Amino acid sequence: MSGWGLGGWFGGNSAAKKDAPKKAILQLRSTLEMLNKREKHLQNQMDEEDQKARKFINTNKTG
């Protein structure tokens, strides 16, 4: 029964618990960076489409 110690239930594997917040922070930073890049890309697309629409409105006044 020596394999059934309480160390695994109460405080065992503390190294993984210490690394978990660090991994979560790194993952969140990575996700934030990706979302910022995506936002910038989508903003550029919106600006391009806005310019196209304004150009189209100016050229087709009788349309």
Secondary structure as UniProt FT lines:
FT   HELIX           2..4
FT   HELIX           6..8
FT   TURN            9..11
FT   HELIX           14..59
//
